Amino acid sequence: MKTFIRHLFVFGWQQSLACLFPVLVFSMLALSHLFTGVLPRYDFMLIACITIQLVMFRLHIETADELLVVCIFHLLGLLMELEKVHIGSWSYPEFAYAKISGVPLYSGFMYASVASYLCQAWRRLDVRIEGWPSATAARVLGALIYINFFTNHFITDLRYFIAVPILYFFRKATVYFRLKDSVYHMPVILSFMLIGFFIWLAENIATRLGAWKYAYQHHNWTVVNYQKISSWDFLVIVSFIIVAELKMLKQCDTARRPAKAAPVNTKAIAHHHA
């Protein structure tokens, strides 16, 4: 029991460190009201998010590969925001200079924070996965989920139809993570659901702080619709697939590289011949 409690504390601490970027983003949201007389909130958030990422990289809290993943997710999230705001799913009512078609440029970092968490947790907990589906199956499912985020307002929402092959292909996938000298595991599908649920909780905080607003939150703030939990679950699946596939590609590339030969000590050779 003592070991379990100690490992639970370590797990919580490592998760907290993995959430550093999301926590800092939420902290900036809470403080952004103090700077409205100097700079629009959304512009302040853009500068804050970029600064946080640069500082994390310079302090080696985030690697170059992880920074690249964060940038990719920022672009993917920004594209989704442009579509969702255009069709009226939610809005950013405040003025900002750095705004495109009603979408502030900082908004992509809300999605990038999910990628930052996954990358950090993967490295800090020494994550490995067994039973992962083929690359083709994983990538096709990820693409279908992402496309459905755009098309669900024009055709039938297919998320629950896509859920069937997800449950099938990921049924054997297990994530293993290390805590001190012990290794724990859980089904990948369960990890999808847990991360999605906690992101939904974070979304309630974000909307309460005015990061964005749904149509039913403009007059009085209310809890985000529970159906959004499934939306976040599917976003987590896409994010997890992208991060996992990139990690696997990196491992394969590293395995294919020839081992570097040990440096030759020319002074020792010259001394030997002498």
JOJO-V546937 format. One record per pair of residues at least 12 apart in sequence whose ideal C-beta (glycine too) atoms are under 10 Angstrom apart, sorted by the first residue. I is the first residue (numbers start at 1). J is the second residue. D is the distance in Angstrom with one decimal. If there is no record, write none. Layout:
i;j;d
I;J;D
I;J;D
//
This chain:
i;j;d
3;179;9.6
3;180;8.6
3;181;9.6
3;182;7.5
4;179;9.9
4;182;9.3
6;179;8.7
6;180;7.6
6;182;9.9
7;178;10.0
7;179;4.4
7;180;6.3
7;181;9.5
7;182;6.2
7;184;7.7
8;179;8.5
9;179;9.5
10;125;9.5
10;178;9.8
10;179;5.1
10;180;6.1
10;182;9.6
11;125;7.9
11;177;8.2
11;179;5.6
11;180;9.9
11;184;8.2
13;124;9.4
13;179;10.0
14;120;8.7
14;121;7.3
14;123;9.9
14;124;4.7
14;125;5.8
14;126;9.9
14;177;8.8
14;178;9.7
14;179;7.7
15;117;8.6
15;120;9.2
15;121;6.7
15;124;8.5
15;125;8.4
15;198;9.5
17;61;8.5
17;120;6.8
17;121;8.8
17;124;6.1
18;116;8.1
18;117;5.3
18;118;8.1
18;119;8.3
18;120;3.8
18;121;4.0
18;122;8.5
18;123;8.5
18;124;5.7
18;125;7.9
19;113;8.4
19;116;8.5
19;117;5.6
19;120;7.8
19;121;8.4
19;198;9.2
19;202;9.1
20;52;8.7
20;56;7.2
20;61;6.8
20;62;8.8
20;113;9.7
20;116;7.8
20;117;8.6
20;120;7.0
21;49;8.5
21;52;6.4
21;53;7.4
21;56;6.7
21;61;8.8
21;62;7.8
21;66;9.8
21;70;7.7
21;109;8.4
21;112;7.8
21;113;5.2
21;114;9.6
21;115;9.1
21;116;4.0
21;117;7.2
21;119;9.6
21;120;7.7
22;109;9.6
22;110;8.7
22;112;9.5
22;113;4.1
22;114;7.7
22;116;7.0
22;117;6.0
22;120;9.8
22;198;9.9
22;199;8.8
22;202;6.8
22;206;9.7
23;113;9.0
23;117;9.7
23;202;9.5
24;48;8.0
24;49;8.6
24;51;9.6
24;52;5.0
24;53;9.6
24;55;9.2
24;56;8.6
24;113;8.9
24;116;9.9
25;45;7.8
25;48;7.6
25;49;6.3
25;52;7.2
25;106;8.8
25;109;6.4
25;110;7.2
25;112;9.1
25;113;5.5
25;116;9.2
25;202;9.6
25;206;8.7
25;211;8.7
26;110;9.9
26;113;8.8
26;202;7.1
26;205;6.2
26;206;6.9
26;209;7.2
26;211;8.5
27;48;9.0
27;52;9.5
27;209;9.9
28;41;9.6
28;44;7.5
28;45;6.0
28;47;9.3
28;48;4.2
28;49;7.5
28;51;9.3
28;52;7.6
28;106;9.3
28;109;10.0
28;209;9.7
29;41;8.3
29;44;9.6
29;45;6.8
29;48;8.9
29;106;9.8
29;110;9.7
29;205;8.4
29;206;6.6
29;208;9.5
29;209;4.4
29;210;7.4
29;211;5.5
30;205;8.9
30;208;9.7
30;209;5.7
30;210;9.8
31;44;8.7
31;45;10.0
31;48;8.6
31;209;9.7
32;44;5.1
32;45;6.0
32;48;7.8
32;94;9.9
32;106;10.0
32;209;8.0
32;210;8.2
32;211;9.1
33;209;8.5
33;210;8.0
35;47;9.8
35;48;9.5
36;94;8.8
39;96;9.2
39;97;8.7
40;94;6.5
40;95;5.4
40;96;4.6
40;97;6.6
40;98;8.5
40;99;8.8
40;104;8.6
41;92;9.6
41;94;5.8
41;95;9.0
41;96;7.5
41;104;8.7
41;106;9.2
41;209;9.8
41;210;7.4
41;211;9.1
42;92;6.5
42;94;6.1
42;95;7.9
42;96;3.6
42;97;8.5
42;98;6.8
42;99;6.6
42;103;9.4
42;104;3.6
42;105;8.0
42;106;5.8
42;107;8.1
42;210;9.9
42;211;9.2
42;212;9.8
43;94;9.8
43;95;9.1
43;96;5.1
43;97;5.4
43;98;5.2
43;99;8.4
43;104;7.6
43;105;8.6
43;106;7.9
44;96;9.0
44;98;10.0
44;106;8.5
45;96;8.8
45;98;9.3
45;104;7.2
45;105;9.1
45;106;4.1
45;107;8.6
45;109;7.8
45;110;9.5
45;211;8.0
46;96;8.0
46;97;9.2
46;98;5.1
46;99;9.6
46;104;6.8
46;105;5.2
46;106;3.9
46;107;9.0
46;108;9.5
46;109;7.9
47;98;8.8
47;106;8.4
48;106;7.9
48;109;9.1
49;70;9.7
49;74;8.6
49;105;9.2
49;106;5.4
49;107;9.7
49;108;8.8
49;109;4.1
49;110;9.0
49;112;8.0
49;113;8.6
50;74;9.9
50;105;9.5
50;106;8.6
50;109;8.3
52;109;8.7
52;113;9.8
52;116;9.6
53;66;9.8
53;67;6.6
53;70;6.4
53;71;8.5
53;74;9.2
53;109;8.0
53;112;8.2
53;116;8.3
54;67;8.9
56;70;9.2
56;116;8.3
56;120;9.4
57;70;9.4
61;116;9.9
61;120;8.1
62;116;7.2
62;119;7.6
62;120;7.4
62;123;9.6
63;119;8.0
63;120;9.7
63;123;7.7
65;119;7.8
65;123;9.7
65;246;7.7
65;247;9.0
65;250;6.9
66;115;8.2
66;116;7.0
66;118;9.4
66;119;4.2
66;120;7.2
66;122;9.0
66;123;7.7
66;243;9.4
66;246;9.9
67;112;9.9
67;116;9.0
67;119;9.1
68;115;10.0
68;119;9.8
68;246;8.7
69;112;8.3
69;115;5.1
69;116;8.0
69;118;8.3
69;119;5.6
69;239;9.4
69;242;7.5
69;243;6.5
69;246;6.4
69;247;9.5
70;108;9.6
70;109;8.0
70;111;9.5
70;112;4.5
70;113;8.3
70;114;9.6
70;115;5.4
70;116;5.3
70;119;7.6
71;108;9.1
71;109;9.9
71;112;7.4
71;115;9.2
72;111;10.0
72;112;8.3
72;115;7.5
72;242;7.5
72;243;10.0
72;246;8.7
73;108;7.4
73;109;8.7
73;110;9.6
73;111;5.2
73;112;4.3
73;113;8.5
73;114;6.9
73;115;3.9
73;116;8.1
73;118;9.3
73;119;9.7
73;238;9.6
73;239;7.0
73;242;7.7
73;243;9.0
74;105;8.9
74;106;9.3
74;107;9.0
74;108;3.8
74;109;5.8
74;110;9.1
74;111;6.9
74;112;4.3
74;113;9.5
74;115;8.4
75;108;6.5
75;111;9.3
75;112;8.9
76;108;7.7
76;111;6.6
76;112;8.7
76;115;9.0
76;146;7.4
76;149;9.8
76;235;10.0
76;238;8.4
76;239;9.1
76;242;8.4
77;107;6.8
77;108;4.1
77;109;7.6
77;110;6.4
77;111;2.7
77;112;6.3
77;113;9.3
77;114;8.5
77;115;8.9
77;235;9.1
77;239;9.8
78;100;8.2
78;103;7.0
78;104;9.6
78;105;7.1
78;106;9.5
78;107;6.5
78;108;3.7
78;109;9.0
78;110;9.8
78;111;8.0
78;112;9.3
79;103;9.7
79;108;8.3
79;111;9.8
79;146;9.4
79;149;9.6
79;150;8.5
80;103;9.7
80;107;9.2
80;108;8.6
80;111;7.2
80;146;8.1
80;149;5.8
80;150;7.3
80;235;8.8
81;100;9.3
81;101;9.3
81;102;9.2
81;103;4.7
81;104;8.6
81;105;9.5
81;107;4.7
81;108;6.7
81;110;8.4
81;111;8.2
81;212;8.7
82;100;7.0
82;101;5.7
82;102;8.4
82;103;5.3
82;107;9.2
82;108;9.7
82;150;10.0
83;101;9.8
83;103;9.4
83;149;7.7
83;150;5.3
83;151;9.6
83;153;8.4
84;103;8.6
84;107;9.7
84;149;8.0
84;150;8.8
84;153;8.7
84;212;9.5
85;100;9.7
85;101;6.9
85;102;4.9
85;103;5.1
85;104;9.7
85;107;8.7
85;212;8.7
86;101;6.6
86;102;7.7
86;103;8.6
86;153;9.7
87;150;9.4
87;152;9.9
87;153;5.1
87;154;8.8
88;153;9.1
88;215;7.1
89;152;10.0
89;153;7.7
89;212;9.8
89;214;7.6
89;215;8.0
90;207;8.7
90;212;5.2
90;213;6.2
90;214;4.9
90;215;7.1
90;216;9.9
90;217;8.5
90;218;9.9
91;103;9.3
91;212;7.0
91;213;6.2
91;214;8.4
91;215;7.7
91;217;9.9
91;218;8.1
92;104;5.4
92;106;9.5
92;107;7.1
92;210;9.4
92;211;8.5
92;212;5.6
92;213;7.9
93;210;8.8
93;212;8.8
93;213;6.5
93;218;7.6
94;210;7.6
94;212;9.8
94;213;9.7
103;212;9.6
104;211;9.5
104;212;8.9
106;211;9.0
107;211;8.2
107;212;7.2
110;199;9.7
110;202;9.3
110;203;8.8
110;206;7.2
110;211;7.0
110;212;8.3
111;235;7.5
111;238;9.7
111;239;7.9
112;239;9.8
113;199;9.1
113;202;8.7
114;195;8.0
114;196;9.8
114;199;6.6
114;202;9.6
114;232;8.8
114;235;7.0
114;236;6.9
114;238;9.5
114;239;5.1
114;240;9.3
114;243;9.4
115;239;5.8
115;240;9.8
115;242;7.6
115;243;6.5
115;246;9.9
117;195;8.0
117;198;9.5
117;199;9.0
117;236;9.9
117;239;8.9
117;243;9.8
118;195;8.1
118;236;8.4
118;239;5.9
118;240;6.4
118;242;8.8
118;243;4.7
118;244;8.7
118;247;9.7
119;239;9.9
119;243;6.1
119;246;9.0
119;247;8.7
121;175;10.0
121;177;8.0
121;191;9.8
121;195;9.1
121;243;9.6
122;175;9.4
122;177;8.8
122;240;9.7
122;243;6.7
122;244;8.4
122;247;6.6
123;247;9.4
124;177;9.0
124;178;9.4
125;175;9.1
125;176;9.1
125;177;3.9
125;178;6.2
125;179;7.4
125;183;10.0
125;184;9.0
126;176;8.4
126;177;6.6
126;178;4.1
126;179;9.2
126;183;8.5
127;175;6.1
127;176;6.9
127;177;5.1
127;178;8.2
127;191;9.7
127;243;9.7
127;244;9.0
127;247;8.4
128;174;9.4
128;175;7.7
128;176;5.0
128;177;8.1
128;178;8.8
128;183;9.0
128;185;9.5
128;247;9.3
128;251;9.7
129;173;6.2
129;174;6.9
129;175;5.4
129;176;7.2
129;177;10.0
129;185;9.7
129;188;6.7
129;191;9.9
129;240;9.5
129;244;6.4
129;247;8.7
129;248;8.6
130;172;8.0
130;173;7.4
130;174;5.2
130;175;8.4
130;176;6.8
130;185;8.4
130;188;9.5
131;169;9.9
131;170;8.1
131;171;8.2
131;172;3.6
131;173;4.5
131;174;5.4
131;175;9.6
131;187;9.1
131;188;7.9
132;169;9.2
132;170;8.0
132;172;8.6
132;173;5.2
132;174;9.0
132;175;9.4
132;188;7.8
132;241;9.5
132;244;6.7
132;245;9.1
132;248;7.7
133;165;9.4
133;166;9.4
133;168;8.8
133;169;4.0
133;170;6.3
133;171;9.2
133;172;8.3
133;173;6.9
133;188;9.8
133;241;9.4
134;169;8.2
135;241;9.7
135;244;9.8
135;245;6.5
135;248;7.5
135;249;8.8
137;165;7.8
137;166;9.7
137;168;9.2
137;169;4.9
137;170;9.0
137;241;9.9
138;166;9.8
138;169;7.3
138;170;8.3
138;173;9.3
138;237;9.6
138;240;9.4
138;241;5.1
138;242;9.4
138;244;7.3
138;245;6.3
138;248;9.4
139;241;7.0
139;242;8.9
139;245;6.5
140;165;8.8
140;169;9.4
140;241;9.9
141;162;6.8
141;163;9.9
141;165;6.2
141;166;5.9
141;168;9.9
141;169;6.7
141;170;8.5
141;237;7.6
141;238;8.7
141;241;7.0
142;166;9.8
142;234;9.8
142;237;7.2
142;238;5.0
142;239;8.9
142;240;8.7
142;241;3.9
142;242;6.5
142;244;9.6
142;245;8.0
143;238;8.6
143;241;9.2
144;158;7.6
144;159;9.4
144;161;9.3
144;162;5.3
144;165;8.5
144;166;9.3
144;234;9.9
144;238;9.4
145;158;9.1
145;159;7.3
145;162;6.0
145;163;9.4
145;166;8.2
145;233;9.9
145;234;5.0
145;235;7.9
145;236;9.9
145;237;6.0
145;238;5.0
145;239;10.0
145;241;8.4
146;234;8.9
146;235;8.8
146;237;9.8
146;238;5.4
146;241;9.6
146;242;9.3
147;162;9.7
148;161;9.1
148;162;6.4
148;234;7.8
148;238;9.9
149;231;8.1
149;234;7.8
149;235;7.8
149;238;8.4
152;231;9.5
157;230;10.0
157;231;9.9
159;230;6.6
159;231;7.8
159;233;9.0
159;234;5.7
160;230;8.1
160;234;9.8
162;234;7.7
162;237;9.1
163;189;10.0
163;230;8.6
163;233;8.9
163;234;8.1
163;237;9.3
166;189;7.7
166;192;8.4
166;233;9.7
166;234;8.6
166;237;6.6
166;241;9.8
167;189;6.8
170;187;8.2
170;188;5.4
170;189;5.5
170;192;8.0
170;237;8.4
170;240;9.6
170;241;9.5
171;187;8.2
171;188;9.2
171;189;7.4
172;187;8.7
172;188;8.9
173;187;7.1
173;188;3.8
173;189;7.3
173;191;9.3
173;192;9.8
173;240;9.9
173;244;9.3
174;186;7.1
174;187;6.0
174;188;6.4
174;189;9.7
174;190;9.6
174;191;9.5
175;187;7.7
175;188;5.2
175;189;9.8
175;190;8.8
175;191;5.5
175;192;9.9
175;240;9.1
175;244;9.3
177;191;9.5
188;237;9.2
188;240;7.5
188;244;8.9
189;233;9.6
189;237;9.0
191;236;8.3
191;237;10.0
191;240;7.6
192;232;9.7
192;233;5.7
192;234;8.6
192;235;9.8
192;236;5.3
192;237;5.3
192;239;9.6
192;240;6.6
192;241;10.0
193;229;8.5
193;230;9.5
193;232;9.7
193;233;5.8
193;236;8.3
193;237;9.7
194;233;9.4
194;236;9.0
195;232;8.0
195;233;8.1
195;235;9.5
195;236;4.7
195;237;9.4
195;239;8.6
195;240;7.8
196;228;9.3
196;229;6.0
196;230;7.6
196;231;8.2
196;232;4.1
196;233;3.5
196;234;7.8
196;235;7.3
196;236;4.7
196;237;8.3
196;239;10.0
197;229;5.9
197;232;7.6
197;233;7.8
197;236;9.4
198;232;8.8
198;236;9.6
199;228;9.3
199;229;8.6
199;231;9.5
199;232;4.5
199;233;8.7
199;235;7.6
199;236;6.8
199;239;9.7
200;223;9.7
200;224;6.6
200;225;9.5
200;226;8.1
200;227;9.9
200;228;5.8
200;229;4.6
200;230;9.3
200;231;8.4
200;232;5.1
200;233;8.7
201;224;9.2
201;229;9.4
201;232;9.6
202;232;9.1
203;223;9.9
203;224;5.4
203;228;6.7
203;229;9.4
203;231;9.5
203;232;7.1
204;221;9.0
204;222;9.5
204;223;6.0
204;224;5.2
204;228;9.4
205;224;9.9
206;224;9.1
207;221;6.7
207;222;9.0
207;223;9.1
207;224;6.1
208;221;5.7
208;222;9.8
208;223;9.5
208;224;9.5
209;221;9.8
214;228;8.8
//
